[in-house]
Structure formats: C-alpha cells, structure tokens
Amino acid sequence: MNENVNLSAEEAFELAIKNHQAKNFNAAINFYNIVLKINPNHVVTLNNLGILFRALGENQKAKSCFEKIIEINPNHVDALNSLGVIFRIFDENQKAKSCFERAIEINPNYENSYNNLGNIFKELNENEKAVNCYKKLIKINPKSTIGFNNLGIIFQELGEYQNALICFEKAIEISPNDLNLINGLSFLLKAFKFDHKEKSTKNILKKLFLFLFKKNNINHKNIAINAISLLISENEQDQLLDDIESDLLLNNKFLQNLLKDELFCLILQKALIADKFLEKLLTKLRKEILLYVEKPNKDNLNDYLNFIISLSEQCWLNEYVFIQSEKETNIINELKNKIENSDKINRLEIAILGTYIPLNNSKIIIEKLLNYKSSNILFDDLINIQIKEPLKELELIKTISYLDIIDDPVSKKVRNQYEENPYPRWRFSFKYSPSNFFKCLNADIRPNKIKYNSKFNNSNILIAGCGTGNHISQASRYLNANILAVDLSLKSLAYAKRKSEEQSFKNVKYLHADILKLNKLNKKFDIIESLGTLHHMRDPKKGLEKLLDILEPHGFLKLGLYSETARQGIIKVREIIKKKNLENTNENIKNFRQDIIKNKVDPLIQNISLNQDFYSTSAVRDLLFHVQEHCFTIPQISKILQDFNLEFLGFTINNDFIKSKYSQSFPKDIKNTSLDNWHQFEINNPNTFIGMYQFWVKRK
C-alpha cells in the first residue's frame, strides 16, 4: 500500500469504486479505508463499505459503518434501513423495527423499509400489519415484484388462495425471472387444490402452471399432481378408466386433446409422475402406440410426436418401471433392429423405442444420434437426456478423486446398489438466492432461533452422502459456502457433478469416500448435513461418531433418519419381500409393484403407492428392497443425542400446518424442541415423518 500513501480522497474513492464494481473486494476495502483515514465522515464511502461488508457476511463491520453514518446524519434513510437489515440478521427485531419505522417517518415513500417492516410483522405473526405494509409498498410502486410476492405469500399462509393467485399473477407479469417469486409461486401451487366447480380460476391457474413448467430452476415434481388435477377431473378419470380396458384410447376425443396439450407434455418431460391412475393410462397408451406402428396408417402418430417424445422422457425419469407384455417386448426388439439397420433417422420410431428402452442401450443408435440435429427441439432434448448426458457422466467419473478404499462389507453392498441404480434420477431443482447461514437454519427450525455467529461467514460444509446431488442444490443457498460432497457411489457422484455444472456451481468439490474414513481428510467442518445416509450403515451410531469427529466445536449438524412409526407399512412390505426371498432385480421390482397396483395385497401395503418413491425403479429399490436399513423412534433419537451430548434444535418440516398443529397441542413448548412432546405428537399423528426425521443439532 506504500504507493497509495499520497492518494487524495477523491483518487482513493475513484479506485475503491472501480475495484468494488470489478469485485476486487479486498482492494476496494483498502481504498475505502484510505478515504476514511483522510475524511472519517465521508458518508458515501461509509455506506458503500457497509454494503460491501454486508455482502461478504461481515455484519458486525457493516453495522459499525451504518451506525457511524446515522451518527453523522440521523436522517439518512438508506443507512437506517440497512442497519435495520443487520439487526434482523442478529435477531434483534425490535431494534430493526425501530430503524424501519424511523426511515418511513423521514420518507413516507421509502419502499425498502415498508417491505422490511412487513417482513418483521409477518415474523411476529402480526399479519394484518404485514399486509398493510405490503399494500403501502405496492401503492407507492405498482410494479413492486417483492411487494406482490410477499403479499401473495402472506395471503397463502392466511388461506386466502384466490388473493394469493392474483398477487402472483401480477408479479410474474412484472418480473418473470425473480427467484423468490418463482419459489413462492411453486410453494403456493403445491398447496393449492383446484375445484373444477370453480371454473373462474382455471385459466389463471393454467397460466401460472405453464409459467413454472417452462422454467428450469424449480423442482417440478412438487406441483405435478396438482397441475394434472387441473387438466383431468375425477369424472374424466372415471370415464378414461373404462377406455383403458379397450384398445381405443387414441380414439377418445378428450385424450386426443390432452396429448397435444403443452402443459401435459411439459409435466411428462420434467416431473416424475407419482399417480396410479396416470401410470395405468400411460402404460396403456404406450402399448397402443407401439401396436399402432404395425398398422398401415401409422403415420397418423406423427400428430402425437411431441407427446411420444415427452412420454419417452418420462419413462427415462422413472427408469422404465412400467410393466410390459411379452408381445410388446418382441415388437420393441424388432423396432430396435429396424432402427439400427436403417440409413434414415425416423424420429417417430426412435421416440417410441425410447418409451421402452434407453436409447443409449445401443452403440449403433448412439453413433447415429450423437451428432444429429433435428428441426424438432424436443427431439434434440430427448437425444441429450438419453445419450449425451449419460456419456458426460462416464467422462466425469474419471475426474472424481477418492479418499481411500471402501472395504467395509455393508458399505460395499450399499455402494453396489447405488452403482446399479443411482438414486434419485431428477432433472431440475430450486435455485436460491444465497443467504446468511443463520437465516436458512432458523427457517428450518422455526419457531426456534439461533443467534448469528460471524464464524459462519465463510462456512466449510460437508454433504455426507450426497447421492445424485439434489441435496447440493439446497445447500447452495448458504452464502459464501465451500461445499465438499462425498458419496459411496461413483455413478451417483458423476450425476451430481453433471447437475452442478449445469447449475454453474463453482463452490462444490466431489469426493468418492466412505463416512467411516472421513477422519483421513484431516479437516473439520462448520456445517455437516447427512440426510438419509446413516440409517443405511451397519452401525449408524458409529457413522454419527465419525461425523462428530470432523465437526468444529461451534458447528451444526443436520441429520435425516427413517421413522419406525411412519414406515410401518414399508416395514411390513420389507418383511414380505424377505419372506418371499425376492432379490432386488428390476423384474422383481416391476412384478411386486404390479401386485400393489392391482390391489392383490394387504390394504396397509397398498398405501405404499401413495409414496412418491413408488414410481421409479431406483426409488422403489431404495424404498422397499434396500440392502441395509435401520428405522428409529424419537425416544431412540433422544437417547443417541444424550449419549453424544448434542442439543436438539428442531425438526425441519416444510408443512407449516404440522408445526402449527404441534404448537396448538403443546403451547408451552414455544421453541418446538421437546422430543418427549414430539414423540407423543407422532403417536397421535403417525404420518408426520413419512419421509424421514430431518433435524438440526449442535454440541451442548
């Protein structure tokens, strides 16, 4: 810095701005400090420096900057608002509220403070005041995306779904690429149940569903069933059930229109369909289309080419879990040979083949299609999904480092399962605007709250058992995080790495490793997340011990374990599978599923079809045929936490209704952290943790 000693304040400020804009943050901070050394009351510099410190997560330094500005100018509304934001991060809501109210008092048209004040009122459950703040914001700025978005969210929480829909419709017209808006709308449409009697909302709903299904930055499976219920009423389902038993589905006028519907095709392309009726319908349609190939008027199928390609992508997503007859198998083998031996590329025939077998099963077809460009964008997408992406993963496997030999017998068995069936297969996930770790943590464990700690400004995070990478998309929401993702399965890691590259994640590294040997990293982590992993180990407590060995003393740990109470039906099914000595082959999985679909089993077992994991091969294998699995009760978890001297911070439950119901049942447990109470709650509500227990802990 010696060469900068003689800089004037103006020169230093200009260099600070230049480096700030170029994201050379350390240099920018140095030049801002030169300005302040010359002029400690340079308000613009203090404001810029505070904004920069806040972006870097150095909130205490940012707070000092904004407080200094207010000391110089008590009416500086930007500094008041920014200081309020910092107080919110520190969970000092009353101080934050005072800052926002003071800013509004000085400038009644100051948009940011109305929004921030509304957020505080929402957090304090003062919903009417929150609504008024958002409405005032919209009155000041009728094109405020954040105003409509937050108003829509609070209307949803109040059960005013019509008003929420109107807000979101206006918001997407203003700012169709806003991440918070996209995520908020998807949560609304996941909860919204359309009543076909209320036809007035059908058009707006279809418009909003189409908007989301055209996006590639959400998890579409969350809204797929509700989108389909908009397209097919229960009465229409009943009518189609009669035609399913015939070979005349393609003559059904309603179905003809449905197969050409843009939303229906998008659903098939992007979301795993988890519905018994739709599986029956699509299985029968697939068969009818295949048989149609042998008819003289087969070219009529070209009218449905986009649907057939979409169905081919759906079958790829569900890993060809649909049942097929011997006749279909014979025809598809003939079709495959025909395609391999033909000099021409027949898109219709290739798309039909892709509904039964992966196109990358044939080296000849791979060579034909690898560099083929079609006038049909969707056909190119099919080539990408079934040929180019798997080839990319084979290349990525070569780039993944490994920690040590995986030699534990159970770990080897589990690894083999996920090498054969990486789980889950998925296309798109939510994208998040990165946030301070404690904001994310407190959102997970609400109504409990943990105070901000500056040690997490640049967190080292371990994802222990990352699978195919969907979990990494969620962990990417942590601001300034460095993520290490480990897994037993190389194929799963390659899938995860491909998805990370697609999402342009720059802060994730991958490692082929067993949790049991992670101590060889010689590194500790601020945050460890291990969801759905420990219960597949020979000794889950041993796995937990290994994770705690590499967790910083100040660190946080998020765990996911299966609930014995919620999985009674699954446990019973696994007992039957064991009794029948069914190996976890694809054929056994398909046949066993059909017994459930055709109601040939106990009613308790039939309920398995309500689980989303029932609808793809790898997921069914994970759900019912896993080589190693433990289930837990809340008292057992409580005992484990006591043994390891861990403090329970709260369950992560995405359904607000459940936590609201718990709070009503146990009003004295303000933080929702009594495991004894949660045990009683689960006894009374056995499906509460149907996915798994997900919860945060830290050392006492």
Order of alpha helices (4+ residues) and beta strands (2+ residues): alpha-alpha-alpha-alpha-alpha-alpha-alpha-alpha-alpha-alpha-alpha-alpha-alpha-alpha-alpha-alpha-alpha-alpha-alpha-alpha-alpha-alpha-alpha-beta-alpha-alpha-beta-alpha-beta-alpha-beta-beta-alpha-beta-alpha-alpha-alpha-alpha-alpha-beta-alpha-alpha-beta
